[in-house]
Each structure stands twice: as structure tokens, then as C-alpha cells.
Amino acid sequence: MPTTYVEYADKLVCQGRTIPKDPGNRDYRKFLALAAQGQADIVPGVVSTIRSVPKIVVVERLHAAGKLAAARTAIDAASLLMREKWNAAQSIKQDDPDALALLTAIGADPAVILA
């Protein structure tokens, strides 16, 4: 049965392991040999186009928009899970439904805050 490899521009991923596309790499040479024998299924990797915005940038933009206090109040009133997610996050994805809902609820423009 062929082994499946997910191919990106600079690497392969197989069974959770990242293999650099480097001819000096033993695992990459193994991949090349398997591919030559027809024993490697190669599927294209998908690179997300959804950008993450560093949380510090989000905080600075909320402050600049005069919405930081409203955001803090909304976060403090949110569920424990939402508060913990905010506290743990280093960045916020532009399509995060919780972030979009919070920003909309406080009258902040998600397109500006998460730009």
C-alpha cells in the first residue's frame, strides 16, 4: 500500500512528520525512491489564506478605536471558555467567529481591528 505524502513548496508531511525537501535528508531520499517505484501517494498541501493578527496588535487597534474598555467588559462578561481562549491566544484569526461577534457587539469594525 502506498504511503501518503502531503507536498508543500519546501517540505513534505507524512504521518505527522515534516520532511524538508533537501537531497541530503535521509527521509527525503526515501520519499524519492518510493515515488520512483510508484509507492508514494502525493497530495498537494493547502496553505491557509486566513491571516492571524497578533493579539497585541488587536489590543492596540481596539485602544486606538476607543473600544478597548468595551472589549474588556465584553470579555469579562463572556463564558469561562471565551475568557480562557482570549487569555491564552497569541493571535486572533481574521475569521474567528467569537472575535467577529465580540467586535460587532461592541461596535468595533472587524475589518479594521483584524486587518
Secondary structure, 3 states (H helix, E strand, C coil): CCEEEEECCCEEEECCEEEECCCCCHHHHHHHHHHHCCCEEEEECCCCCCCEEEHHHHHHHHHHCCCHHHHHHHHHHCCHHHHHHHHHCCEEECCCHHHHHHHHHCCCCHHHHCC
